[in-house]
Amino acid sequence: MFILEVDTVGQYLVDQGVIASVSDVQVQQLLGGVSNRVLFVVFSGDKKPWVLKQAREQLAVEQPWFCSVTRVLREMDVLQISNRMLAGKSNGLQCQSVVPEILFEDRANYVYAMTAMRGQAREWKQDLLAGELDPEIFESVGWLLGTLHSGSWEDSTITEQIGDQRFFEELRVDPYYRQIARVHPTLQTAIDGLVSDLAGHRHCLVHGDFSPKNMLVDDTDVTRLMLLDFEVGHFGDPAFDLGFFLTHLVIKSIRDSARAVQYAKMAQVFIQAYQRVMLPRVNAAVVAEIERRGCTNLGACLVARVDGKSPVEYLSDSGKQETVRQLGKRLLLDGVEHVENVWDIETV
């Protein structure tokens, strides 16, 4: 496998017939990739820039964590499916939701290129950490997830394409859920039940890494939000995506407790937008059950972001880490029916 680096991309693209000379491109390493090399490629002339991506076998975290580079092939498949789900759809909001288009594939070297976000795009995560909570963006995110879930609901063709859950097991179930059972043996029974529950509710496309760090926001003219990183995508339980996403909101509300009430309100904006899209396609009782089980997944993910293989990097205060841990255990073991029940201000 040819390994992409900043200084080898030019010759690689010449060899692939994309450009005539290495002088035709400028290449920059993009920061933040845990599981991939991600490079920004600017072409001379009128050709629009690319984001070039190649999977790593060993993930860039402190604890040993490996996953086959073939997962980038899965990412390409899920990204193509997601583009089909969103084709011709508009959320009617001031913040538009999009996913990248694939522009180039080299499956032999586990490489692909996708469209780059235009303008001065930034991680939505950084907005949230700065205390900027825009309800239009939360509503757009809820619409996006609901559209991906409902648009793929019980689709047998998609099941055949992405039904294998190997990468979900290697990148989420083991390093998140099974790892916290190893750290906290008293959670073993609950985790076993949760993992079994995930396997028993396979209904739709699940992104698997639906978090603010994988969403870019640009408001150069109109506000646009682009969802990235589809390598954990699979046909599975939509409750995982809910729990995984809400984890980031809860932890940030604990980190910045003065905004806990605001985060609770934004979580409601998100879940209501999600459910509005789901309900025309999915039975109301099933949608309510997804919310309940999403809160259980939230509990496990909270513990995992303190004690799993990928602890959250912006919560260093040990007291707040313990708050996250205890809240997560309570949600995992006792459960709640609704997202609004999570923000018990006395607990948080």
SEVEXSE-656154 format. One record per residue: x negated, y negated, z of N, C-alpha, C, O, CB in turn. Coordinates in steps of 0.05 Angstrom, whole numbers, plus 5000, padded with zeros to 4 digits. Glycine has a CB too. Example, Ala and Ser with C-alpha at 12.3 -4.5 7.8 and 13.67 -1.06 7.14 Angstrom:
473651145156475450905156473650665156471550665169477450895181 474350455142472750215143474249995157473249775161471850125114 
This chain:
498350245000500050005000498349755000496449735016501950005024 498849574982497449324980498349145003500749095006497849184953 496449045019497148875042497048585035495048475026495248935066 499248445038499448165032498247995054498848035077502348085027 496547805046495447605064495547335048496047335024492547665073 495147115062495346855049493446845025494146745004494646635069 490946955029488946925007489147144986487547144967486246935019 491047334989491347544968493847524952494247654932491147814981 495747344961498347324948498047234919499447334901500147134963 496247044914495946934887495247154867496547184846493846724886 493147314873492347534855494547744853495047864832489747664865 495947794875498147994875500247904855501248074840499348024903 500947654855503047554837502147554808503747584790503947274846 499547514804498447534777498647824768499547874745495447444776 497948014785498048294778500948384773501348564756496848464800 502848264786505648334783506948194759509248234752507148264808 505348024746506447884722508247644729509647554711507848074705 508147554754509847334762508647064753510146884745510347334792 505947044756504546794748502246864731501347094729503646634774 501046664717498846714699496146684714494246814706498946524676 496046514734493546454748494046414777496146314785492146204735 492046484794492346444823492646144830493646084851489846554837 491745974812492045684817494945594813495545354819490245524798 496745774805499545694800501145694826503545624825500745884780 500045784848501545794873499945684896497545684896502346084879 501445584916500345524942501845694962504345724961500545214949 500445814982501546005000501145925029498945835036500446294995 503245945045503045875073504246105090506346205083504545615079 502946175111504046375130506246245146505946025157501846485149 508546375148510746285164510546415192510046655194513546345152 510946265213510646355240513146495250515246465239509846135259 512746655271515146765285515747055277517547175290517446605280 514447165257515047435249513947645268511547665272514047495221 515747805281514848015299514448275283512548425289517048065320 516048325263515948585249515148565220515048765206518648705251 514448325210513848295182511748075177511447895193516348235166 510348095155508847875144510847705128512247815110506347965127 510947455133512747275119511147035109509946895124515147185137 511246995082509646795069511346615052513146705039507446935052 510746355053512146155037510446095012508146015015512745895054 511646134989510246114964511345884948513745884941510346374947 509745684942510545454925509145474898506745504897509845184939 510745474877509745494850509245224838510645024844511645664833 507345204820507044964804509244954783510345164775504244954790 510044724774512144704755514844694768515144614791512044924735 516944784754519644764763520745004778522945004789521444714740 519145214780520145464793520545414823518845294836518045694789 522845494833523545444861521845624879521045834871526545494866 521245524903519545684921520745944930523245974930518845514946 519046134937519846394948519146414977517246284987518646614931 520546584991519646705016519046995010520747145003521746675039 516447065013515547335007515247495033514047385052512847324991 516147735033516347885059515348165055515948305035519247895069 513648255074512648535074512748645102511948505121509748545062 513748885105514048995132511349075144509549165130515849245131 511149045171508849155186509649425198512049465204507948955209 507749605201508349855215508349815245510049935258506250065207 506549655256506449605284507549325289506649125277503649625296 509549305307510849045312509048885331507548995347513549085325 509148625328507448435343508648375370509448145375507048185327 508648575388509448535416507348665434505648815424512248665421 507548615460505448715478505449015481503349145481505848585505 507849135483508049425487507849565459508849445439510649495501 506749805458506649955433509349995421511150095434505250225437 509649915395512349935382511849955352510949775340514149685389 512550195342512050245314514750315300516550415312510050485311 514850245274517150315258516250325228514650165220519450105262 517250525214516450565186516950315169518950175172517950795174 514950255152515250025134517450065114518249865100512549965120 518450305111520650345092523250195100525150185085521350645090 523250085124525649935133526049695115528349595114525349855162 523949595102524449365085526149435061527449265049521649245075 526149695053527949775032530849765041532649685026527250065023 531249835066533949805078534749515079537049445073533949925107 532849345086533449055087534448955060536348805058531048895096 533149035038533948955012536849045006538448894995532049064990 537449295013540049405008542249245024544349175013540249705016 541649195049543649055066543948765057546148665057542749055096 541848645048541948375038543648355013545248175009539148255032 543348554995545048564971547948604978549748474966544048784952 548548774997551348825005552448565017554748495012551449055026 550848435034551848185047552447965026554347825029549748085066 550747955006551347754984554047824971555547634964549147754964 554548074967557148154955559448074973561547984964557248454948 559048114999561248055018561847755018564147675022560348135047 559847585013560247295015560847164988561446924986557847165027 560547314966560947204939563647074936565747204941560547424918 563646824928566146684923567646594948569846484945567846844907 566546634971567846564996566746305008564346245006567646785017 568446145019567645895033569145885060571545955061568245645016 567745795080569045785107570645535111572045515131566945805128 570545345092572145105095571244915117572744735125575045175099 568844965127567744805149565644615139564644635117566644985171 564844425156562744245149560044385148558244295135562644015170 559744605163557344765162557845015146559445185154556444845191 556545035123556845265105554945495114552745445121556345185076 555945745112554345975119553546125093555146175076555946165138 550946195092549846325068547846545076546946545099548646125048 547146715057544946905061543146875037544046785016546047205064 540546945039538746915016539447104994540747304997535846955026 538547024970538647204947535947334942533847204947539547054921 535947584934533347714927532547634899534047644880533748024929 529947544897528947434872526847624860526347614836527647174876 525747804876523547974866523348214884523748194909520847824865 522848454873522548704888520048854880519548884856525048874886 518548944899516349134894516649354915515349344936513548994895 518349544910518949754929516549924935516350034957521249924920 514749954916512350124921510550014943509250164957510750154895 510449744945508849614966510549494988509449345005507149394953 513049554989514949475010514949165013514749055034514049595037 515249044990515248744988517748654973518648784954512648644973 518848434981520848294965520647994970519547904990523748404972 521847854951521947554954524847474954526547594940520347424931 525447264969528147164971528046854969525946734970529447244998 530446744965530746454963529846324989530346435011533546374956 528546094987527845945010530045745017531345644999525145795006 530345685042532245485051531245215041528845145044532645485082 532945055030532144795020531844595042532644635065534144694999 530544365036530344145055528544215079526844385077533044075064 529144075101527544115125528944315144530044235165527143835140 528944565136530344765151528944815177526544795179530545025135 530544885198529444935224530945175236533245235229529644685243 529645315255531045525269533245405286532845215301528945685287 535545525284537845435301537045475331537945325348540345595295 535545675337534645735364533345485376533845425400532645965365 531745335361530445095371532444875378532044735397528344995351 534544855362536644665369537844725396538244555413538844655347 538444985400539745075425537945025449538844925469540545365423 535345085446533445045468533144745474532544675497530745165461 533644575455533544285459536244175470536443935474532844145433 538144355474540744265485542644165464544644035472540244065505 542244215439543944125417545944345410545244535396542344035392 548344325419550444525415552644415398554344265407551544635442 552544475372554444365353556744565348556244785338553044305326 559144495355561344695352561844775323562745005318563944575363 561244605304561644675276559744915269560545085253561044435257 557344905279555545125273556445385287556345595274552645055283 557345365312558345605325560745725310560945965308559145545354 562445555300564745655285563945785259565045985251566745425280 561945665246560945765221559646045226559946225209558845575209 558246075248556946325255559046545260558746775251555046295279 561146475274563346665279564646745253565246985249565346545298 565146555235566246615209564446805194565446995181566746355193 561846755194559946915179559947205189560147395173557146805181 559847245215559747515225562447655220562447895212559147515256 564647515224567247635218567547715189568747915183569447445226 566447555171566647615143565047855135565948025120565647375126 562647885147560948125141562348375153562348585140558148085153 563348355177564648585189567248665175567648895167565248535219 569048465171571648535159571348605129572848775120573548295162 569448485115569148545087568048815081568348915059567348335075 566848945101565649205098567249415113566349655115562749215106 569449345125570949515144571749775130573149785110573349375155 570849995142571550275133571050315103572550455090574450325139 568850185093568150205065566350455061564050455069566749945055 567350655047565950905044563450875027561451015031567751125033 563550695008561150644991558850525007556550615004561950454968 559550335024557450215041556450425061554050425068558549965056 558250595071557350805089555250985076553251055089559750985098 555651055051553651215037551051075033548951195034554851305010 551150815029548750655024547050615049544650655048549450385012 548350555071546750465095547750615120547650505142547050165099 548750855116549751005139547651115158548151165182551351235130 545151155148542951255164542251045186541750815179540551325147 542151125211541650935233538850965244538350885267543650975255 536951075229534251115239532950855249531850855271532551245218 533150645233531850405240533250265264531950135280531650215216 535850285265537250185288536350335313536050205334540350215284 535950595311535050745334532250655342531650615366534951045327 530450615323527650555329527250265337525350205352525950615304 528950085328528549805333530449685354530049465364528849645308 532549825360534449725380535149925402534749875425537049645365 536150155394537150345415534950435433535250425458538350595401 532650515423530450605440529050375455528850385479528450765424 528050165441526549965455528249775472527149645490525049795435 530749765468532549605484534049785504533549755529534649455466 535749965495537550105513536150335528536250345553539850215498 534750505514533450735528531150635545530550755566532550945508 529850425536527650315552528650215580527250265600526250085537 530950085581531849985607532750215625532650195649534049775604 533650435613534250665629531750795640531850905662535850875612 529550775626526950875637526050695659524850785679524850885614 526450435657525650245678527550255702526650235725525549955666 530150285696532150295717533750555715535850565702534150045714 532750765727534051035725537051035733538551195724532551235741 537750845751540550835759542450755736544850785739540950635783 541350645715542950565692543150795671544550755651541750325679 541851015676541751225656544451325646544951345622540151465666 546251375665548951475657550451265640551651335620550551545682 550251015649551650805634550450765606551950725587551450535649 547850785604546550755578547250995560547750955536543450735581 547251235571547951465555550851435544551351495521547851725572 552551325561555351285552555451065531557051095511557051205575 553850855534553950635514552850735487553950665466552250405525 550650885488549550985463551551175449551851165424546851135468 552851335464554951515453557251355441558351425420555951705474 557851135455560050955446559350835419561050805402560650745467 556850745416555950625391556350825368557250755346553050535393 555551075373555751285352558651355346559151445323554251535362 560451305364563251375360564951165348567351205343564351465386 563750925343565350705332563950585307563250355307565750485353 563550745287562250665263564350565243565750725230560450895251 564550305240566750185224565850005201567349965182568550045242 563449885203562849675184559849625183558249745197564349415192 559049435165556349345164555649205190557149025199555849155140 553449275203552549145227549749035221547949175211552349355251 549448775226546848645220544648745238542448805228547148335224 545148775264543148895282541148705294539748775313541749105268 540948455282539048255293540347985291539047785283536348265277 542847975297544547735294543947545317545247545337547547795292 541947365313541147195335540346915324539746895300538747315350 540346715341539646445332536946415319536446245302539846255354 535046585327532346565315532346655286530546585270530346735330 534446805278534646895250536646725234537646815214535447185249 537146485243538946305229537546035226536745905245541646265245 537345955201536145705194538245495189540345555176534245725170 537845255198539745035194538444815179536144735185540844935221 539844715159538844485143541244295140543344375132537744575116 540844045147542943845143542043605126542643375132543943745171 540443675106539443465088541743315074541743065074537643595066 543643455063546043325053548543425067549643285084546343375022 549343675061551343805078549944005096547744105089553543955060 551144075118549844255137550244545126552444625119551044235165 548044685125548044965116546645135136544545055147546744995088 547745375141546445565159545845825143547645935130548245635184 543345915143542546145128541746365148540046325165540246085109 542946605145542346835161540146995148540147045124544947015165 538147075165535847225156535647495169537247575186533347065161 533547655161532647895175534848115177536248125197531647825203 534948275156537048475154536048755157537448955150538448455127 533548795167532249055167533549255187533149495184529349025172 534949155206536249335226539149385217540649525231536249205254 539949285194542649315184543349605180541749765171543049165159 545849675185546849945182549849945183551149745189545650135204 551050175177553950205180554450305208553750535214555250395158 555650145225555850225253558050075269560150015258553250185266 557350025294559349915313559049605314556949505322558850035341 561149465306561049165306560549055334559648825337563549055295 561249205355560949105382557949045388557348875405562049305402 556149185375553349125380552548845371551248705386551549335365 553448765347552748495338553848285357552548085362553848455310 556248325367557448135386555748115411554947895419560348215394 555148345423553548345447550748225444549848075460553348615458 549448295422546748205416546747905413544947765424545648335391 548647795398548747505394549347355420548047165427550847435373 551347445435552147315459549947315480549747135497554647445471 548147515479545947525497544247275496543447165517544147765491 543847175473542146935469543546685481542246505492541546885440 546146675479547646445491547546465521547146265535550546445481 548046705532548046725561545346665573545146515593548947015569 543146765561540546715572539846425571538746305590538346885557 540546295549540046005547541645845567540845635577540545905519 544145945573545745805593544645835621545045665638548645895592 543346065626542046105652539445935654538845825675541446405657 538045925632535545765631536245465635534745325649534145795604 538445375624539245095626542045085638544045035625539244955597 542145135665544745175678546544925677548944955680544245245707 545344695673547044455671548844465646550944325645545244205669 548144635627549844655603551344925602552344995581548044645578 551545065625552945315625555845295616556745465601552845435653 557245095625560045055618560245005588562045105574561344825634 558444845577558444785548557845045532559145085512556244575542 556045205542555445465528557945645529558545775509553145605541 559345645551561745805553563845715533565145885520562945785582 564045455529565945355509565145425481566845495464566245045512 562545405475561545475449561845775443562345855420558645395445 561545935463562046225460564946275452565446455436561346385486 566746125463569546155456570046065427571646185412571345995475 568745845419568945755391568045975372569346035352567345495386 565846105379564746315363566646555361567246655340562046405374 567546655384569146905385571846855372572947035358569447005413 572946615375575546565363575346545332577046645318576646295374 573146425323572746415294572346695283573346765261570246235287 570746855297570347135289572947285287573447425268568447275309 574647265307577047415308579147315288580747475278578347405336 579047065281580946965260580347095233582147155218580646655258 577847145228577147275203577747575204578547695184574147235196 577347695227577747985230580648065229581348265217576448085256 582347905241585147995246586748055221588448235221586547785261 586447915199588047995175587348275165588948395151587647785153 584848365171583948625160584048845181584349075174581148595150 583748775206583348975228585548935249586248715256580548945241 586649155258588749155278587948995303585649005312589449445287 589848845314589248665337588248825361586448725375591748515345 589249055366588249215389585349295385583849305404590049465393 584649355360581849435354580049195357577849215368581649545325 580948955348579348715351578948655381576748575389580748475337 580948685397580748645426578748845438577248775456583448665440 578849085429577049295439574149235431572249285447577849575429 573749125408571049045399569948825418567548835426571048945370 571648645426570748435445570048555472567948485483573048225449 571648735482571048865507568349015506566648985524573349055516 568049185485565649335483563249165476560949225483565949555462 563748935463561648745458560448635484558048595486562648515441 562248595504561348495530559648705544557848635559563748415547 560248955540558649175552555949185539553849205553560049445549 555849155512553249145499551748895507549248905510553649135468 553148675512551848435523550348495549548148415553553948215527 551648645566550448715592547848865588545748795600552248885608 547849065571545349225566543249045553540849065559545949465548 544048875534542048705521540848505540538448435537543448555497 542448405559541248215579539048345595536948225598543548115597 539548585604537448725619535048785601532748755610538548995631 535648855576533448915557531748675551529348705547534549025532 532848435551531248205545529548105569528047915567532947975536 529848245591528048205614526148445617523748415622529648165640 527248685614525748935621525249125597524149335601527149085642 526149045573525749215550523049155537521349025549527949175530 522649265513520049225499519748955486517548885478519749445478 521848795484521748535472523048325491525148225484523148535444 521748265513522948075532522947795520521147715505521348075559 525047645527525347375516522947205526522247215549528047255524 521847035508519346895515519846625528517946515539517846855490 522346525528522746255539523946245567524846035576524546105520 523946475580525046495607522946615626522846855630527746665608 521146435636518946535652519546525682518046645698516446365646 521546375690522246355718523246625729525346725719524346135723 521946735749522647005759525447005771526847215769520547095779 526246785784528946775795531046785774533046925777529246525812 530646645752532546645730532546915715534547005705532046415711 530147035714530047305702531747495719533147675707527147405701 531647475745533147645762536147595759537847775760532347615791 536847345755539747275749540647415724542847525723540046975747 539047405703539747535678540047835683541947965673537547485656 538147945697538148235702540648325718541948515710535648315719 541348185739543648255755546248215740548048375743543648095781 546447995725548847955709549148175688551348275684548747675696 546948245676547048455656547948715667549548855656544348485643 546848785690547649035703550649035710552049235707546049085729 551548805720554448795727556248835702558248975704555048525740 555448705680557048735656556949015645558849125635556148535635 554549135647554249415637555749615653557049795643551349485636 555649585680556849785697559849735702561349925704555349785724 560649485705563349425712565049335687567449395686563449205732 563849195669565249105645567048875650567948825672566749335633 567748735628569848525628571348555602570448675583568548235632 573748435602575448465578574848255557574948315533578348435587 574048015566573847795547571247645551570047645572576247595551 570347525529567847365530568047145551566047085564567247245502 570347015553570546795572570046895601569346725618573346675570 570447155607570047255634567047275641566347295664571247525636 565347255621562447285626561347045641559647075659560947315599 562346815635561346565647562646515674564146325677561746335628 562046685693562846645721560746455732558546535739563046915737 561546195735559545995742558246055769555845985773560845725743 559646175787558446245813556246445810554246445825560646355833 556546625791554446825786552146705770549846745777555547075771 552846565749550746455732549446215745547646095733551946375705 
